[in-house]
């Protein structure tokens, strides 16, 4: 599956492990939430980066004590109609100040890319190479927004106020 990260098609250094897959000696791994919570100390103590695949029906607050030690949180979109992962992303970015990689997985569709970016996602697992290429174009197309959200961009209003302030300083 292609991975888009930072607006570019990227290699994924993370290997997805199932609940019962033996742990590799090193390397970056993505594990299901159930496994992570059951083996957190062992997983965090091994070599390599750790990521967690977090289902959208699980309370994100369970993950909060570990956020400073997790490189990736992969939030799952089981259906394009199910938007709970958007709420989880906003909570992670805005309430819990998570600054690691926030990955969208599952039913990640082209027409939702901008909304996912605005919610705070910075990487996306897509099904087709064509979707990855379309995402790169979409990410470049929009640069100014009116609503504040978890992606860290300043709003059009704030940008306008900054320009007015910078123009008024020299007069």
mmCIF file of the C-alpha atoms, coordinates in Angstrom:
data_MODEL
# 
_entry.id   MODEL 
# 
loop_
_atom_site.group_PDB 
_atom_site.id 
_atom_site.type_symbol 
_atom_site.label_atom_id 
_atom_site.label_alt_id 
_atom_site.label_comp_id 
_atom_site.label_asym_id 
_atom_site.label_entity_id 
_atom_site.label_seq_id 
_atom_site.pdbx_PDB_ins_code 
_atom_site.Cartn_x 
_atom_site.Cartn_y 
_atom_site.Cartn_z 
_atom_site.occupancy 
_atom_site.B_iso_or_equiv 
_atom_site.pdbx_formal_charge 
_atom_site.auth_seq_id 
_atom_site.auth_comp_id 
_atom_site.auth_asym_id 
_atom_site.auth_atom_id 
_atom_site.pdbx_PDB_model_num 
ATOM 1   C CA . UNK A 1 1   ? 0.000   0.000   0.000  1.00 0.00 ? 1   UNK A CA 1 
ATOM 2   C CA . UNK A 1 2   ? 1.425   3.395   -0.924 1.00 0.00 ? 2   UNK A CA 1 
ATOM 3   C CA . UNK A 1 3   ? 2.156   5.777   1.939  1.00 0.00 ? 3   UNK A CA 1 
ATOM 4   C CA . UNK A 1 4   ? 1.904   9.522   1.520  1.00 0.00 ? 4   UNK A CA 1 
ATOM 5   C CA . UNK A 1 5   ? 3.804   11.467  4.170  1.00 0.00 ? 5   UNK A CA 1 
ATOM 6   C CA . UNK A 1 6   ? 4.465   15.196  4.183  1.00 0.00 ? 6   UNK A CA 1 
ATOM 7   C CA . UNK A 1 7   ? 2.764   15.567  0.809  1.00 0.00 ? 7   UNK A CA 1 
ATOM 8   C CA . UNK A 1 8   ? 5.101   13.065  -0.890 1.00 0.00 ? 8   UNK A CA 1 
ATOM 9   C CA . UNK A 1 9   ? 5.023   9.358   -1.616 1.00 0.00 ? 9   UNK A CA 1 
ATOM 10  C CA . UNK A 1 10  ? 7.294   7.782   0.987  1.00 0.00 ? 10  UNK A CA 1 
ATOM 11  C CA . UNK A 1 11  ? 8.726   4.426   1.983  1.00 0.00 ? 11  UNK A CA 1 
ATOM 12  C CA . UNK A 1 12  ? 7.150   3.013   5.113  1.00 0.00 ? 12  UNK A CA 1 
ATOM 13  C CA . UNK A 1 13  ? 9.794   1.907   7.604  1.00 0.00 ? 13  UNK A CA 1 
ATOM 14  C CA . UNK A 1 14  ? 7.132   0.390   9.889  1.00 0.00 ? 14  UNK A CA 1 
ATOM 15  C CA . UNK A 1 15  ? 6.208   -3.292  9.759  1.00 0.00 ? 15  UNK A CA 1 
ATOM 16  C CA . UNK A 1 16  ? 2.654   -4.118  10.836 1.00 0.00 ? 16  UNK A CA 1 
ATOM 17  C CA . UNK A 1 17  ? 2.440   -6.899  13.387 1.00 0.00 ? 17  UNK A CA 1 
ATOM 18  C CA . UNK A 1 18  ? -0.638  -8.847  14.417 1.00 0.00 ? 18  UNK A CA 1 
ATOM 19  C CA . UNK A 1 19  ? -1.527  -9.516  18.047 1.00 0.00 ? 19  UNK A CA 1 
ATOM 20  C CA . UNK A 1 20  ? 0.268   -12.871 18.035 1.00 0.00 ? 20  UNK A CA 1 
ATOM 21  C CA . UNK A 1 21  ? 3.185   -12.191 15.638 1.00 0.00 ? 21  UNK A CA 1 
ATOM 22  C CA . UNK A 1 22  ? 6.590   -12.652 17.313 1.00 0.00 ? 22  UNK A CA 1 
ATOM 23  C CA . UNK A 1 23  ? 8.486   -9.418  17.867 1.00 0.00 ? 23  UNK A CA 1 
ATOM 24  C CA . UNK A 1 24  ? 11.450  -8.824  15.571 1.00 0.00 ? 24  UNK A CA 1 
ATOM 25  C CA . UNK A 1 25  ? 14.767  -7.973  17.236 1.00 0.00 ? 25  UNK A CA 1 
ATOM 26  C CA . UNK A 1 26  ? 14.865  -4.452  15.884 1.00 0.00 ? 26  UNK A CA 1 
ATOM 27  C CA . UNK A 1 27  ? 13.241  -2.188  13.363 1.00 0.00 ? 27  UNK A CA 1 
ATOM 28  C CA . UNK A 1 28  ? 10.161  -0.018  13.422 1.00 0.00 ? 28  UNK A CA 1 
ATOM 29  C CA . UNK A 1 29  ? 6.864   -1.733  14.173 1.00 0.00 ? 29  UNK A CA 1 
ATOM 30  C CA . UNK A 1 30  ? 3.147   -0.912  14.182 1.00 0.00 ? 30  UNK A CA 1 
ATOM 31  C CA . UNK A 1 31  ? 1.101   -2.984  16.608 1.00 0.00 ? 31  UNK A CA 1 
ATOM 32  C CA . UNK A 1 32  ? -2.633  -3.159  17.328 1.00 0.00 ? 32  UNK A CA 1 
ATOM 33  C CA . UNK A 1 33  ? -3.902  -1.224  20.359 1.00 0.00 ? 33  UNK A CA 1 
ATOM 34  C CA . UNK A 1 34  ? -4.768  -4.420  22.211 1.00 0.00 ? 34  UNK A CA 1 
ATOM 35  C CA . UNK A 1 35  ? -1.213  -5.703  21.951 1.00 0.00 ? 35  UNK A CA 1 
ATOM 36  C CA . UNK A 1 36  ? 0.341   -2.340  22.755 1.00 0.00 ? 36  UNK A CA 1 
ATOM 37  C CA . UNK A 1 37  ? -1.658  -1.884  25.954 1.00 0.00 ? 37  UNK A CA 1 
ATOM 38  C CA . UNK A 1 38  ? -0.942  -5.457  27.037 1.00 0.00 ? 38  UNK A CA 1 
ATOM 39  C CA . UNK A 1 39  ? 2.812   -5.308  26.362 1.00 0.00 ? 39  UNK A CA 1 
ATOM 40  C CA . UNK A 1 40  ? 3.604   -1.587  26.570 1.00 0.00 ? 40  UNK A CA 1 
ATOM 41  C CA . UNK A 1 41  ? 6.742   -1.879  28.705 1.00 0.00 ? 41  UNK A CA 1 
ATOM 42  C CA . UNK A 1 42  ? 8.300   -4.620  26.557 1.00 0.00 ? 42  UNK A CA 1 
ATOM 43  C CA . UNK A 1 43  ? 7.421   -2.853  23.307 1.00 0.00 ? 43  UNK A CA 1 
ATOM 44  C CA . UNK A 1 44  ? 8.725   0.520   24.439 1.00 0.00 ? 44  UNK A CA 1 
ATOM 45  C CA . UNK A 1 45  ? 11.934  -1.050  25.772 1.00 0.00 ? 45  UNK A CA 1 
ATOM 46  C CA . UNK A 1 46  ? 12.995  -2.698  22.507 1.00 0.00 ? 46  UNK A CA 1 
ATOM 47  C CA . UNK A 1 47  ? 15.105  -1.192  19.730 1.00 0.00 ? 47  UNK A CA 1 
ATOM 48  C CA . UNK A 1 48  ? 13.360  0.646   16.930 1.00 0.00 ? 48  UNK A CA 1 
ATOM 49  C CA . UNK A 1 49  ? 10.398  2.983   16.815 1.00 0.00 ? 49  UNK A CA 1 
ATOM 50  C CA . UNK A 1 50  ? 6.965   1.901   17.957 1.00 0.00 ? 50  UNK A CA 1 
ATOM 51  C CA . UNK A 1 51  ? 3.642   2.799   16.401 1.00 0.00 ? 51  UNK A CA 1 
ATOM 52  C CA . UNK A 1 52  ? 0.114   1.907   17.443 1.00 0.00 ? 52  UNK A CA 1 
ATOM 53  C CA . UNK A 1 53  ? -2.864  1.057   15.244 1.00 0.00 ? 53  UNK A CA 1 
ATOM 54  C CA . UNK A 1 54  ? -5.743  2.599   17.164 1.00 0.00 ? 54  UNK A CA 1 
ATOM 55  C CA . UNK A 1 55  ? -9.334  1.628   16.274 1.00 0.00 ? 55  UNK A CA 1 
ATOM 56  C CA . UNK A 1 56  ? -11.907 4.398   16.132 1.00 0.00 ? 56  UNK A CA 1 
ATOM 57  C CA . UNK A 1 57  ? -14.175 2.714   18.686 1.00 0.00 ? 57  UNK A CA 1 
ATOM 58  C CA . UNK A 1 58  ? -11.565 2.815   21.447 1.00 0.00 ? 58  UNK A CA 1 
ATOM 59  C CA . UNK A 1 59  ? -11.121 5.737   23.853 1.00 0.00 ? 59  UNK A CA 1 
ATOM 60  C CA . UNK A 1 60  ? -8.058  7.752   22.851 1.00 0.00 ? 60  UNK A CA 1 
ATOM 61  C CA . UNK A 1 61  ? -7.481  8.665   26.524 1.00 0.00 ? 61  UNK A CA 1 
ATOM 62  C CA . UNK A 1 62  ? -6.077  5.145   27.080 1.00 0.00 ? 62  UNK A CA 1 
ATOM 63  C CA . UNK A 1 63  ? -3.158  6.076   24.841 1.00 0.00 ? 63  UNK A CA 1 
ATOM 64  C CA . UNK A 1 64  ? -2.358  9.443   26.437 1.00 0.00 ? 64  UNK A CA 1 
ATOM 65  C CA . UNK A 1 65  ? 0.215   8.202   29.022 1.00 0.00 ? 65  UNK A CA 1 
ATOM 66  C CA . UNK A 1 66  ? 2.353   6.793   26.189 1.00 0.00 ? 66  UNK A CA 1 
ATOM 67  C CA . UNK A 1 67  ? 2.143   9.588   23.609 1.00 0.00 ? 67  UNK A CA 1 
ATOM 68  C CA . UNK A 1 68  ? 5.635   10.946  24.293 1.00 0.00 ? 68  UNK A CA 1 
ATOM 69  C CA . UNK A 1 69  ? 7.131   7.535   23.502 1.00 0.00 ? 69  UNK A CA 1 
ATOM 70  C CA . UNK A 1 70  ? 5.151   6.624   20.377 1.00 0.00 ? 70  UNK A CA 1 
ATOM 71  C CA . UNK A 1 71  ? 6.436   7.590   16.928 1.00 0.00 ? 71  UNK A CA 1 
ATOM 72  C CA . UNK A 1 72  ? 3.204   6.863   15.011 1.00 0.00 ? 72  UNK A CA 1 
ATOM 73  C CA . UNK A 1 73  ? -0.460  6.676   15.865 1.00 0.00 ? 73  UNK A CA 1 
ATOM 74  C CA . UNK A 1 74  ? -2.370  5.062   12.994 1.00 0.00 ? 74  UNK A CA 1 
ATOM 75  C CA . UNK A 1 75  ? -6.080  5.857   13.251 1.00 0.00 ? 75  UNK A CA 1 
ATOM 76  C CA . UNK A 1 76  ? -8.470  3.551   11.428 1.00 0.00 ? 76  UNK A CA 1 
ATOM 77  C CA . UNK A 1 77  ? -11.252 4.543   9.038  1.00 0.00 ? 77  UNK A CA 1 
ATOM 78  C CA . UNK A 1 78  ? -13.208 1.261   8.722  1.00 0.00 ? 78  UNK A CA 1 
ATOM 79  C CA . UNK A 1 79  ? -15.696 2.930   6.368  1.00 0.00 ? 79  UNK A CA 1 
ATOM 80  C CA . UNK A 1 80  ? -15.657 6.222   4.476  1.00 0.00 ? 80  UNK A CA 1 
ATOM 81  C CA . UNK A 1 81  ? -18.903 7.096   6.302  1.00 0.00 ? 81  UNK A CA 1 
ATOM 82  C CA . UNK A 1 82  ? -17.389 6.615   9.764  1.00 0.00 ? 82  UNK A CA 1 
ATOM 83  C CA . UNK A 1 83  ? -15.706 9.826   10.900 1.00 0.00 ? 83  UNK A CA 1 
ATOM 84  C CA . UNK A 1 84  ? -14.744 8.993   14.479 1.00 0.00 ? 84  UNK A CA 1 
ATOM 85  C CA . UNK A 1 85  ? -11.043 8.951   13.554 1.00 0.00 ? 85  UNK A CA 1 
ATOM 86  C CA . UNK A 1 86  ? -11.351 12.654  12.650 1.00 0.00 ? 86  UNK A CA 1 
ATOM 87  C CA . UNK A 1 87  ? -12.390 13.364  16.230 1.00 0.00 ? 87  UNK A CA 1 
ATOM 88  C CA . UNK A 1 88  ? -9.578  11.213  17.589 1.00 0.00 ? 88  UNK A CA 1 
ATOM 89  C CA . UNK A 1 89  ? -7.062  13.087  15.420 1.00 0.00 ? 89  UNK A CA 1 
ATOM 90  C CA . UNK A 1 90  ? -8.274  16.471  16.627 1.00 0.00 ? 90  UNK A CA 1 
ATOM 91  C CA . UNK A 1 91  ? -8.101  15.307  20.259 1.00 0.00 ? 91  UNK A CA 1 
ATOM 92  C CA . UNK A 1 92  ? -4.556  14.005  19.816 1.00 0.00 ? 92  UNK A CA 1 
ATOM 93  C CA . UNK A 1 93  ? -3.335  17.202  18.171 1.00 0.00 ? 93  UNK A CA 1 
ATOM 94  C CA . UNK A 1 94  ? -5.298  19.850  20.043 1.00 0.00 ? 94  UNK A CA 1 
ATOM 95  C CA . UNK A 1 95  ? -6.045  18.493  23.504 1.00 0.00 ? 95  UNK A CA 1 
ATOM 96  C CA . UNK A 1 96  ? -3.124  16.121  24.038 1.00 0.00 ? 96  UNK A CA 1 
ATOM 97  C CA . UNK A 1 97  ? -0.544  18.021  21.949 1.00 0.00 ? 97  UNK A CA 1 
ATOM 98  C CA . UNK A 1 98  ? 0.691   14.899  20.137 1.00 0.00 ? 98  UNK A CA 1 
ATOM 99  C CA . UNK A 1 99  ? 3.436   15.908  17.689 1.00 0.00 ? 99  UNK A CA 1 
ATOM 100 C CA . UNK A 1 100 ? 4.414   12.523  16.280 1.00 0.00 ? 100 UNK A CA 1 
ATOM 101 C CA . UNK A 1 101 ? 3.211   11.078  12.996 1.00 0.00 ? 101 UNK A CA 1 
ATOM 102 C CA . UNK A 1 102 ? -0.558  10.768  12.758 1.00 0.00 ? 102 UNK A CA 1 
ATOM 103 C CA . UNK A 1 103 ? -1.474  8.261   10.064 1.00 0.00 ? 103 UNK A CA 1 
ATOM 104 C CA . UNK A 1 104 ? -4.849  7.614   8.418  1.00 0.00 ? 104 UNK A CA 1 
ATOM 105 C CA . UNK A 1 105 ? -5.466  3.947   7.539  1.00 0.00 ? 105 UNK A CA 1 
ATOM 106 C CA . UNK A 1 106 ? -8.367  1.938   6.185  1.00 0.00 ? 106 UNK A CA 1 
ATOM 107 C CA . UNK A 1 107 ? -10.892 3.599   3.873  1.00 0.00 ? 107 UNK A CA 1 
ATOM 108 C CA . UNK A 1 108 ? -8.822  6.670   3.006  1.00 0.00 ? 108 UNK A CA 1 
ATOM 109 C CA . UNK A 1 109 ? -10.478 8.266   -0.013 1.00 0.00 ? 109 UNK A CA 1 
ATOM 110 C CA . UNK A 1 110 ? -9.253  11.030  -2.304 1.00 0.00 ? 110 UNK A CA 1 
ATOM 111 C CA . UNK A 1 111 ? -12.125 13.390  -1.601 1.00 0.00 ? 111 UNK A CA 1 
ATOM 112 C CA . UNK A 1 112 ? -11.392 13.295  2.135  1.00 0.00 ? 112 UNK A CA 1 
ATOM 113 C CA . UNK A 1 113 ? -7.671  14.118  1.999  1.00 0.00 ? 113 UNK A CA 1 
ATOM 114 C CA . UNK A 1 114 ? -8.059  17.829  2.710  1.00 0.00 ? 114 UNK A CA 1 
ATOM 115 C CA . UNK A 1 115 ? -10.367 17.149  5.653  1.00 0.00 ? 115 UNK A CA 1 
ATOM 116 C CA . UNK A 1 116 ? -7.891  14.641  7.040  1.00 0.00 ? 116 UNK A CA 1 
ATOM 117 C CA . UNK A 1 117 ? -5.047  17.128  6.717  1.00 0.00 ? 117 UNK A CA 1 
ATOM 118 C CA . UNK A 1 118 ? -7.126  19.744  8.506  1.00 0.00 ? 118 UNK A CA 1 
ATOM 119 C CA . UNK A 1 119 ? -7.883  17.307  11.330 1.00 0.00 ? 119 UNK A CA 1 
ATOM 120 C CA . UNK A 1 120 ? -4.137  16.846  11.921 1.00 0.00 ? 120 UNK A CA 1 
ATOM 121 C CA . UNK A 1 121 ? -3.175  13.776  9.873  1.00 0.00 ? 121 UNK A CA 1 
ATOM 122 C CA . UNK A 1 122 ? 0.204   14.016  8.215  1.00 0.00 ? 122 UNK A CA 1 
ATOM 123 C CA . UNK A 1 123 ? 0.471   10.585  6.601  1.00 0.00 ? 123 UNK A CA 1 
ATOM 124 C CA . UNK A 1 124 ? -1.955  8.395   4.713  1.00 0.00 ? 124 UNK A CA 1 
ATOM 125 C CA . UNK A 1 125 ? -2.050  4.761   3.662  1.00 0.00 ? 125 UNK A CA 1 
ATOM 126 C CA . UNK A 1 126 ? -3.882  4.621   0.349  1.00 0.00 ? 126 UNK A CA 1 
ATOM 127 C CA . UNK A 1 127 ? -4.982  1.642   -1.702 1.00 0.00 ? 127 UNK A CA 1 
ATOM 128 C CA . UNK A 1 128 ? -3.721  2.734   -5.128 1.00 0.00 ? 128 UNK A CA 1 
ATOM 129 C CA . UNK A 1 129 ? -0.704  4.533   -6.520 1.00 0.00 ? 129 UNK A CA 1 
ATOM 130 C CA . UNK A 1 130 ? -3.066  6.865   -8.408 1.00 0.00 ? 130 UNK A CA 1 
ATOM 131 C CA . UNK A 1 131 ? -4.594  7.956   -5.095 1.00 0.00 ? 131 UNK A CA 1 
ATOM 132 C CA . UNK A 1 132 ? -1.150  8.722   -3.697 1.00 0.00 ? 132 UNK A CA 1 
ATOM 133 C CA . UNK A 1 133 ? -0.329  10.877  -6.710 1.00 0.00 ? 133 UNK A CA 1 
ATOM 134 C CA . UNK A 1 134 ? -3.712  12.647  -6.496 1.00 0.00 ? 134 UNK A CA 1 
ATOM 135 C CA . UNK A 1 135 ? -3.091  13.367  -2.841 1.00 0.00 ? 135 UNK A CA 1 
ATOM 136 C CA . UNK A 1 136 ? 0.228   15.041  -3.576 1.00 0.00 ? 136 UNK A CA 1 
ATOM 137 C CA . UNK A 1 137 ? -1.550  17.425  -5.956 1.00 0.00 ? 137 UNK A CA 1 
ATOM 138 C CA . UNK A 1 138 ? -4.396  18.078  -3.501 1.00 0.00 ? 138 UNK A CA 1 
ATOM 139 C CA . UNK A 1 139 ? -2.034  18.859  -0.627 1.00 0.00 ? 139 UNK A CA 1 
ATOM 140 C CA . UNK A 1 140 ? -0.341  21.564  -2.723 1.00 0.00 ? 140 UNK A CA 1 
ATOM 141 C CA . UNK A 1 141 ? -3.602  23.081  -3.980 1.00 0.00 ? 141 UNK A CA 1 
ATOM 142 C CA . UNK A 1 142 ? -4.948  24.476  -0.694 1.00 0.00 ? 142 UNK A CA 1 
ATOM 143 C CA . UNK A 1 143 ? -2.822  26.686  1.509  1.00 0.00 ? 143 UNK A CA 1 
ATOM 144 C CA . UNK A 1 144 ? -5.217  29.071  3.282  1.00 0.00 ? 144 UNK A CA 1 
ATOM 145 C CA . UNK A 1 145 ? -8.242  28.153  5.375  1.00 0.00 ? 145 UNK A CA 1 
ATOM 146 C CA . UNK A 1 146 ? -10.802 30.050  7.405  1.00 0.00 ? 146 UNK A CA 1 
ATOM 147 C CA . UNK A 1 147 ? -11.362 27.542  10.218 1.00 0.00 ? 147 UNK A CA 1 
ATOM 148 C CA . UNK A 1 148 ? -8.708  26.811  12.864 1.00 0.00 ? 148 UNK A CA 1 
ATOM 149 C CA . UNK A 1 149 ? -7.908  23.122  13.350 1.00 0.00 ? 149 UNK A CA 1 
ATOM 150 C CA . UNK A 1 150 ? -5.254  20.697  14.489 1.00 0.00 ? 150 UNK A CA 1 
ATOM 151 C CA . UNK A 1 151 ? -2.962  20.976  11.490 1.00 0.00 ? 151 UNK A CA 1 
ATOM 152 C CA . UNK A 1 152 ? -1.159  24.013  12.914 1.00 0.00 ? 152 UNK A CA 1 
ATOM 153 C CA . UNK A 1 153 ? -1.860  26.378  10.002 1.00 0.00 ? 153 UNK A CA 1 
ATOM 154 C CA . UNK A 1 154 ? -2.851  29.910  10.816 1.00 0.00 ? 154 UNK A CA 1 
ATOM 155 C CA . UNK A 1 155 ? -6.265  30.949  9.563  1.00 0.00 ? 155 UNK A CA 1 
ATOM 156 C CA . UNK A 1 156 ? -6.950  33.462  6.802  1.00 0.00 ? 156 UNK A CA 1 
ATOM 157 C CA . UNK A 1 157 ? -8.082  35.966  9.437  1.00 0.00 ? 157 UNK A CA 1 
ATOM 158 C CA . UNK A 1 158 ? -4.869  35.628  11.445 1.00 0.00 ? 158 UNK A CA 1 
ATOM 159 C CA . UNK A 1 159 ? -2.780  35.881  8.297  1.00 0.00 ? 159 UNK A CA 1 
ATOM 160 C CA . UNK A 1 160 ? -4.629  39.054  7.324  1.00 0.00 ? 160 UNK A CA 1 
ATOM 161 C CA . UNK A 1 161 ? -4.104  40.505  10.810 1.00 0.00 ? 161 UNK A CA 1 
ATOM 162 C CA . UNK A 1 162 ? -0.376  39.726  10.625 1.00 0.00 ? 162 UNK A CA 1 
ATOM 163 C CA . UNK A 1 163 ? -0.114  41.527  7.298  1.00 0.00 ? 163 UNK A CA 1 
ATOM 164 C CA . UNK A 1 164 ? -1.944  44.561  8.635  1.00 0.00 ? 164 UNK A CA 1 
ATOM 165 C CA . UNK A 1 165 ? 0.264   44.639  11.710 1.00 0.00 ? 165 UNK A CA 1 
ATOM 166 C CA . UNK A 1 166 ? 3.478   44.348  9.693  1.00 0.00 ? 166 UNK A CA 1 
ATOM 167 C CA . UNK A 1 167 ? 2.310   47.142  7.341  1.00 0.00 ? 167 UNK A CA 1 
ATOM 168 C CA . UNK A 1 168 ? 1.348   49.406  10.240 1.00 0.00 ? 168 UNK A CA 1 
ATOM 169 C CA . UNK A 1 169 ? 4.617   49.012  12.154 1.00 0.00 ? 169 UNK A CA 1 
ATOM 170 C CA . UNK A 1 170 ? 6.669   51.168  9.783  1.00 0.00 ? 170 UNK A CA 1 
ATOM 171 C CA . UNK A 1 171 ? 4.143   54.036  9.501  1.00 0.00 ? 171 UNK A CA 1 
# 
